[in-house]
Amino acid sequence: MRDEPGPATGQAPSDVQAPAVVKFALLAVLGVPLCWVMAFGVRALPGASNVL
C-alpha cells in the first residue's frame, strides 16, 4: 500500500500526541471557519452567482 497524501487538515495533526477527540475538536474549530472563508472567496468571484 502506497503512502499517499490526504487532505491537509487531516494530515496536519498526525504528529501531535493528543487524544482523538482533542484532535477532532481542534480540526472542527479550524476547519469549519476555513471552509466558510473559502466559500465566501469563491462566491465573490465575478460570475460565480451564475454558476452557483
C-alpha positions in Angstrom: 0.0 0.0 0.0 1.4 3.4 -1.0 1.6 6.3 1.4 -0.5 8.8 -0.4 -1.1 12.3 1.0 -4.5 13.0 2.2 -6.4 16.3 2.9 -4.2 18.9 4.5 -6.4 19.3 7.6 -6.4 15.6 8.2 -2.6 15.2 7.9 -1.7 18.3 9.9 -2.2 16.8 13.4 -0.7 13.4 12.6 2.5 14.1 14.6 0.6 15.7 17.6 0.4 13.4 20.6 -3.2 14.0 21.8 -6.4 12.0 22.2 -8.5 11.7 19.1 -11.3 13.8 20.5 -8.9 16.7 21.1 -7.7 16.5 17.5 -11.2 16.3 16.2 -12.2 19.4 18.2 -9.2 21.3 17.0 -9.9 20.4 13.4 -13.5 21.3 13.7 -12.7 24.7 15.2 -10.2 25.4 12.4 -11.7 23.6 9.5 -15.3 24.8 9.6 -14.5 28.5 9.6 -11.8 27.9 6.9 -14.5 26.3 4.7 -16.8 29.3 5.2 -14.0 31.7 4.3 -13.1 29.8 1.2 -16.7 29.6 0.1 -17.0 33.4 0.7 -14.0 33.9 -1.5 -15.3 31.7 -4.3 -18.7 33.4 -4.2 -17.0 36.8 -4.5 -15.6 35.8 -7.9 -17.3 37.6 -10.8 -19.8 35.3 -12.4 -19.9 32.8 -9.6 -23.5 33.6 -8.8 -24.5 32.5 -12.3 -22.8 29.1 -11.8 -23.8 28.5 -8.2 
